[in-house]
Amino acid sequence: MFLYDSGGKVDSRKRLDERTSYDRDDIFLRNPWSGEAKYVDPKSISWDDYERMLPYMDEDILDQIDDAHLAGRFDADTAGGWFAKYVELAGVEDASAIYFM
């Protein structure tokens, strides 16, 4: 992990705040079958869980996440942090369907 300011384009303090919030803040999901709301701790999602969900995730959204990561606009230390970013971009309904499979 590294924090930097590449010519003023990336505010390292903002990157730290974004990373910690994706890794720290609970992810809101809704079970598509029961309608029950669930808050998931990002730390409870393992990298194995994330890899299990990957084939069902939208490739364009995954590309957006990768692009944001490479440009320094997104970073997370946990698989749950990466999934939280996916939920943000795909929406709760689509991401919940993948999570609850």
ABEGO torsion letter per residue (X at the ends): XBBBBBGGABBAAAAAAAAAAAAABBBBBBBAAAGBBBBBBAAABBAAAAAAAAAABBAAAAAAAAAAAAAGABBBABAAAAAAAAAAAAEAAAAAAAAAX
